[in-house]
Amino acid sequence: MKKNYVSNSQDSVRMFKSNFFELLSKVHYLVPVIIFLPVILFCTYWYLFNLQLPFLNFIGYLLLGLFVWTLTEYVMHRFVFHYAPPDKPWAQRLHFIFHGVHHDYPSDAKRLVMPPSVSIPLSAGFFFLFREILPISEVYAFFPGFMIGYLFYDMTHYAIHHFNFKGNIWKKIKQHHMLHHYQDPDKGYGVSSPLWDKVFRSDFNKK
């Protein structure tokens, strides 16, 4: 297997000549919470107090949205973030911008969560996609679950790289992601959960 360059430095490597684009590529890990927690709360309020729909329905769609996020996380990580065919320079460049830089500099704290320049358009696109699939009223219960899953993913990803865990569950989650970084980047695509790696047989043999 080809050995990739991996830096142990916590410094940020420059990706763009433009200072503006370089600024957009870096983000504090709490920024996604500041942006999307109000969205989650607004949708919850709209569903329960404006539309006045049943609470149990809300919980059901919330959990469904959370479940769909876990699959979305896996698919995007495996087929979008790791799409880098060697015969396509443009794909190699996009891969480095969106994800490759993280594999080269996994300790860079400013590139561990998705920047708003990417997360806001993506979340808006998913919202309108769900509007086409689900009844509009139910989107306000489904979308908060989906976004809770996203925030959990982003915060988990940051914590994996910068915190030392005590609990066995968190240790296993961290081990799973560290194997993805330091053993085989073609396995272990689930960050917040190894569920879909087990389903699609891209898990590690942790024995």
Backbone hydrogen bonds in HBPLUS format (Angstrom, degrees):
<---DONOR---> <-ACCEPTOR-->    atom                        ^
c    i                          cat <-CA-CA->   ^        H-A-AA   ^      H-
h    n   atom  resd res      DA  || num        DHA   H-A  angle D-A-AA Bond
n    s   type  num  typ     dist DA aas  dist angle  dist       angle   num
A0007-SER N   A0104-ASP O   2.68 MM  97  5.94 164.6  1.70 161.9 165.1     1
A0022-GLU N   A0018-SER O   2.99 MM   4  6.12 152.3  2.07 144.6 153.3     2
A0023-LEU N   A0019-ASN O   2.93 MM   4  6.05 150.0  2.02 140.3 147.6     3
A0024-LEU N   A0020-PHE O   3.10 MM   4  6.42 151.3  2.18 144.7 152.3     4
A0025-SER N   A0021-PHE O   3.20 MM   4  6.38 127.3  2.49 136.6 148.7     5
A0025-SER N   A0022-GLU O   3.20 MM   3  5.26 140.9  2.36  96.6 107.5     6
A0026-LYS N   A0023-LEU O   3.28 MM   3  5.68 167.5  2.30 112.1 115.9     7
A0027-VAL N   A0110-LYS O   2.99 MM  83  5.18 157.2  2.04 133.6 140.9     8
A0031-VAL N   A0028-HIS O   3.11 MM   3  5.66 163.3  2.14 119.6 124.8     9
A0033-VAL N   A0030-LEU O   3.12 MM   3  5.38 121.2  2.48 104.0 118.1    10
A0034-ILE N   A0030-LEU O   3.11 MM   4  6.45 159.5  2.16 154.9 160.9    11
A0035-ILE N   A0031-VAL O   2.98 MM   4  6.22 151.9  2.06 155.4 163.1    12
A0036-PHE N   A0032-PRO O   2.87 MM   4  5.87 171.7  1.88 152.3 155.1    13
A0037-LEU N   A0033-VAL O   2.99 MM   4  5.32 155.6  2.05 136.7 141.9    14
A0040-ILE N   A0036-PHE O   2.99 MM   4  6.29 157.8  2.04 152.6 157.7    15
A0041-LEU N   A0037-LEU O   2.98 MM   4  6.24 162.8  2.01 155.2 159.6    16
A0042-PHE N   A0038-PRO O   2.86 MM   4  5.97 154.7  1.93 143.6 150.7    17
A0043-CYS N   A0039-VAL O   3.00 MM   4  6.18 169.3  2.02 152.6 154.9    18
A0044-THR N   A0040-ILE O   3.03 MM   4  6.17 158.0  2.08 145.5 152.0    19
A0045-TYR N   A0041-LEU O   2.91 MM   4  6.09 162.4  1.94 148.0 152.8    20
A0046-TRP N   A0042-PHE O   2.82 MM   4  6.04 161.5  1.86 153.1 158.7    21
A0047-TYR N   A0043-CYS O   2.98 MM   4  6.15 159.2  2.02 148.5 153.3    22
A0048-LEU N   A0044-THR O   3.03 MM   4  6.16 171.4  2.04 155.2 157.6    23
A0049-PHE N   A0045-TYR O   2.81 MM   4  5.44 159.2  1.85 146.3 153.3    24
A0050-ASN N   A0046-TRP O   3.25 MM   4  4.76 134.4  2.47 106.0 118.0    25
A0051-LEU N   A0046-TRP O   2.80 MM   5  6.10 163.1  1.83 167.8 172.6    26
A0053-LEU N   A0047-TYR O   3.20 MM   6  6.16 175.1  2.21 159.2 160.6    27
A0058-PHE N   A0054-PRO O   3.15 MM   4  6.50 151.6  2.23 142.6 150.7    28
A0059-ILE N   A0055-PHE O   2.98 MM   4  6.36 157.5  2.03 152.9 157.9    29
A0060-GLY N   A0056-LEU O   2.99 MM   4  6.20 158.7  2.04 145.8 151.6    30
A0061-TYR N   A0057-ASN O   2.97 MM   4  6.23 169.5  1.98 157.2 158.5    31
A0062-LEU N   A0058-PHE O   2.83 MM   4  5.93 152.0  1.91 148.7 157.8    32
A0063-LEU N   A0059-ILE O   2.96 MM   4  6.13 163.0  1.99 150.3 153.5    33
A0064-LEU N   A0060-GLY O   3.00 MM   4  6.24 149.0  2.10 141.0 150.4    34
A0065-GLY N   A0061-TYR O   2.85 MM   4  6.05 157.0  1.90 147.2 152.8    35
A0066-LEU N   A0062-LEU O   2.99 MM   4  6.27 153.0  2.07 146.0 153.6    36
A0067-PHE N   A0063-LEU O   2.93 MM   4  6.16 154.7  2.00 144.6 151.2    37
A0068-VAL N   A0064-LEU O   2.89 MM   4  6.16 161.2  1.93 152.9 157.8    38
A0069-TRP N   A0065-GLY O   2.98 MM   4  6.19 146.9  2.09 141.5 150.4    39
A0070-THR N   A0066-LEU O   3.33 MM   4  6.70 151.9  2.41 144.3 149.6    40
A0072-THR N   A0068-VAL O   2.94 MM   4  6.20 158.4  1.99 150.6 157.6    41
A0073-GLU N   A0069-TRP O   2.73 MM   4  5.94 163.4  1.75 166.8 169.7    42
A0074-TYR N   A0070-THR O   3.28 MM   4  6.42 157.6  2.33 136.3 141.5    43
A0075-VAL N   A0071-LEU O   2.93 MM   4  6.16 171.0  1.94 157.2 159.3    44
A0076-MET N   A0072-THR O   2.90 MM   4  5.98 170.7  1.91 155.8 158.8    45
A0077-HIS N   A0073-GLU O   3.03 MM   4  6.05 160.8  2.07 144.0 150.0    46
A0078-ARG N   A0074-TYR O   2.91 MM   4  6.02 164.3  1.94 152.8 157.6    47
A0079-PHE N   A0075-VAL O   2.83 MM   4  5.70 164.5  1.86 150.6 155.5    48
A0080-VAL N   A0076-MET O   2.98 MM   4  4.85 142.6  2.12 121.2 130.1    49
A0081-PHE N   A0076-MET O   2.80 MM   5  6.16 165.1  1.82 164.1 169.1    50
A0083-TYR N   A0080-VAL O   3.26 MM   3  5.21 164.6  2.29 106.6 107.6    51
A0088-LYS N   A0085-PRO O   3.11 MM   3  5.68 163.2  2.14 125.0 125.8    52
A0091-ALA N   A0088-LYS O   3.04 MM   3  5.38 123.1  2.37 106.4 120.2    53
A0092-GLN N   A0088-LYS O   3.05 MM   4  6.40 153.6  2.12 151.8 160.1    54
A0093-ARG N   A0089-PRO O   2.92 MM   4  6.18 155.7  1.98 150.2 156.0    55
A0094-LEU N   A0090-TRP O   2.99 MM   4  6.22 163.4  2.02 146.3 150.6    56
A0095-HIS N   A0091-ALA O   2.83 MM   4  5.92 156.7  1.88 145.8 153.0    57
A0096-PHE N   A0092-GLN O   3.01 MM   4  6.25 154.0  2.08 143.5 149.9    58
A0097-ILE N   A0093-ARG O   3.03 MM   4  6.32 160.2  2.07 150.9 156.0    59
A0098-PHE N   A0094-LEU O   2.93 MM   4  6.07 170.6  1.94 157.4 159.4    60
A0099-HIS N   A0095-HIS O   2.81 MM   4  5.58 153.5  1.88 144.8 152.7    61
A0100-GLY N   A0095-HIS O   2.57 MM   5  5.47 174.7  1.57 140.1 140.5    62
A0101-VAL N   A0096-PHE O   2.89 MM   5  5.13 148.2  2.00 135.8 132.7    63
A0102-HIS N   A0099-HIS O   2.96 MM   3  5.37 131.2  2.20 107.2 120.2    64
A0103-HIS N   A0099-HIS O   3.32 MM   4  6.80 146.0  2.44 146.2 155.6    65
A0103-HIS N   A0100-GLY O   3.07 MM   3  5.13 120.8  2.43  95.7 110.4    66
A0104-ASP N   A0100-GLY O   2.98 MM   4  6.31 149.5  2.08 149.9 158.8    67
A0105-TYR N   A0101-VAL O   2.83 MM   4  5.90 147.4  1.93 141.2 150.4    68
A0108-ASP N   A0105-TYR O   3.17 MM   3  5.62 167.8  2.19 120.1 122.2    69
A0111-ARG N   A0108-ASP O   3.22 MM   3  5.81 168.5  2.24 117.5 120.8    70
A0118-VAL N   A0115-PRO O   2.92 MM   3  5.65 160.0  1.96 121.8 128.1    71
A0119-SER N   A0115-PRO O   2.91 MM   4  6.08 172.5  1.91 154.7 156.5    72
A0120-ILE N   A0116-PRO O   3.09 MM   4  5.35 163.4  2.12 129.1 134.2    73
A0122-LEU N   A0118-VAL O   3.11 MM   4  6.18 161.7  2.14 151.9 157.7    74
A0123-SER N   A0119-SER O   2.89 MM   4  5.92 163.1  1.92 146.0 150.9    75
A0124-ALA N   A0120-ILE O   2.99 MM   4  6.12 159.4  2.03 152.1 157.8    76
A0125-GLY N   A0121-PRO O   2.93 MM   4  6.10 155.4  1.99 145.2 152.2    77
A0126-PHE N   A0122-LEU O   2.95 MM   4  6.26 157.5  2.00 151.9 157.7    78
A0127-PHE N   A0123-SER O   2.92 MM   4  6.12 153.5  1.99 144.6 152.2    79
A0128-PHE N   A0124-ALA O   3.08 MM   4  6.37 164.1  2.10 153.6 155.9    80
A0129-LEU N   A0125-GLY O   2.99 MM   4  6.16 145.6  2.11 141.7 152.1    81
A0130-PHE N   A0126-PHE O   2.88 MM   4  6.11 161.1  1.91 153.1 157.0    82
A0131-ARG N   A0127-PHE O   3.01 MM   4  6.30 140.8  2.17 140.4 151.7    83
A0132-GLU N   A0128-PHE O   3.29 MM   4  6.53 136.2  2.50 134.4 143.5    84
A0132-GLU N   A0129-LEU O   3.06 MM   3  5.29 133.4  2.29 100.6 112.9    85
A0133-ILE N   A0130-PHE O   3.14 MM   3  5.01 133.2  2.37  92.6 105.5    86
A0134-LEU N   A0130-PHE O   2.81 MM   4  5.77 174.3  1.81 159.5 160.9    87
A0138-GLU N   A0135-PRO O   2.91 MM   3  5.43 124.3  2.23 112.9 126.9    88
A0139-VAL N   A0135-PRO O   3.27 MM   4  6.60 133.9  2.50 149.9 162.5    89
A0139-VAL N   A0136-ILE O   3.32 MM   3  5.30 139.8  2.49  95.9 106.6    90
A0141-ALA N   A0138-GLU O   3.04 MM   3  5.34 159.5  2.08 108.3 114.9    91
A0142-PHE N   A0138-GLU O   2.92 MM   4  6.18 160.6  1.96 154.6 160.9    92
A0143-PHE N   A0139-VAL O   2.80 MM   4  5.57 169.1  1.81 148.0 151.9    93
A0146-PHE N   A0142-PHE O   3.09 MM   4  6.41 155.3  2.15 150.6 158.2    94
A0147-MET N   A0143-PHE O   2.88 MM   4  6.13 158.7  1.92 156.5 161.9    95
A0148-ILE N   A0144-PRO O   2.80 MM   4  5.98 147.2  1.91 146.7 156.0    96
A0149-GLY N   A0145-GLY O   3.07 MM   4  6.28 155.0  2.13 142.7 149.0    97
A0150-TYR N   A0146-PHE O   3.07 MM   4  6.45 146.9  2.18 137.3 146.6    98
A0151-LEU N   A0147-MET O   2.89 MM   4  6.16 164.9  1.91 151.5 154.3    99
A0152-PHE N   A0148-ILE O   2.88 MM   4  6.06 157.7  1.93 148.8 155.5   100
A0153-TYR N   A0149-GLY O   2.92 MM   4  6.12 151.4  2.01 143.5 151.5   101
A0154-ASP N   A0150-TYR O   2.91 MM   4  6.24 163.6  1.94 156.9 160.1   102
A0155-MET N   A0151-LEU O   2.90 MM   4  6.03 172.0  1.91 154.3 156.8   103
A0156-THR N   A0152-PHE O   2.84 MM   4  5.78 154.3  1.91 141.5 149.8   104
A0157-HIS N   A0153-TYR O   2.87 MM   4  5.99 157.8  1.92 147.9 154.2   105
A0158-TYR N   A0154-ASP O   3.08 MM   4  6.36 157.8  2.13 146.6 151.9   106
A0159-ALA N   A0155-MET O   2.95 MM   4  6.14 165.7  1.97 148.5 152.9   107
A0160-ILE N   A0156-THR O   2.81 MM   4  5.98 156.6  1.86 154.4 160.3   108
A0162-HIS N   A0158-TYR O   3.16 MM   4  6.34 129.3  2.43 142.9 156.9   109
A0162-HIS N   A0159-ALA O   3.17 MM   3  5.14 137.4  2.37  96.5 108.3   110
A0163-PHE N   A0159-ALA O   2.75 MM   4  5.05 150.8  1.83 150.7 148.2   111
A0171-LYS N   A0167-GLY O   2.99 MM   4  6.19 151.5  2.07 147.6 156.6   112
A0172-LYS N   A0168-ASN O   2.97 MM   4  6.19 150.6  2.06 146.3 153.2   113
A0173-ILE N   A0169-ILE O   3.01 MM   4  6.36 152.9  2.09 147.2 154.9   114
A0174-LYS N   A0170-TRP O   2.93 MM   4  6.13 161.0  1.97 148.8 153.6   115
A0175-GLN N   A0171-LYS O   2.86 MM   4  6.05 159.6  1.90 145.5 151.8   116
A0176-HIS N   A0172-LYS O   2.95 MM   4  6.09 157.9  2.00 145.1 150.6   117
A0177-HIS N   A0173-ILE O   3.22 MM   4  6.52 156.9  2.28 146.0 150.8   118
A0178-MET N   A0174-LYS O   2.86 MM   4  6.06 159.4  1.91 156.3 162.9   119
A0179-LEU N   A0175-GLN O   2.95 MM   4  6.12 152.0  2.03 149.9 156.3   120
A0180-HIS N   A0176-HIS O   3.34 MM   4  6.60 143.6  2.48 133.1 142.2   121
A0180-HIS N   A0177-HIS O   3.09 MM   3  4.98 119.8  2.46  91.5 106.6   122
A0181-HIS N   A0177-HIS O   3.10 MM   4  6.48 145.8  2.22 143.7 152.6   123
A0182-TYR N   A0178-MET O   2.79 MM   4  5.92 170.2  1.80 157.4 160.0   124
A0183-GLN N   A0179-LEU O   2.84 MM   4  4.86 144.6  1.97 129.0 133.4   125
A0184-ASP N   A0179-LEU O   2.98 MM   5  6.39 159.6  2.03 159.5 165.9   126
A0187-LYS N   A0184-ASP O   3.22 MM   3  5.80 147.2  2.33 121.5 121.4   127
A0188-GLY N   A0202-SER O   2.82 MM  14  5.99 164.2  1.84 159.8 165.2   128
A0197-ASP N   A0194-PRO O   3.15 MM   3  5.28 126.1  2.45 101.7 116.1   129
A0198-LYS N   A0194-PRO O   3.16 MM   4  6.49 146.6  2.27 154.2 163.2   130
A0198-LYS N   A0195-LEU O   3.10 MM   3  5.42 128.0  2.39 101.5 114.2   131
A0199-VAL N   A0195-LEU O   3.13 MM   4  6.51 152.6  2.21 143.2 151.4   132
A0200-PHE N   A0196-TRP O   2.89 MM   4  5.92 166.6  1.90 146.5 149.6   133
A0202-SER N   A0197-ASP O   2.79 MM   5  4.65 150.9  1.88 135.3 142.8   134
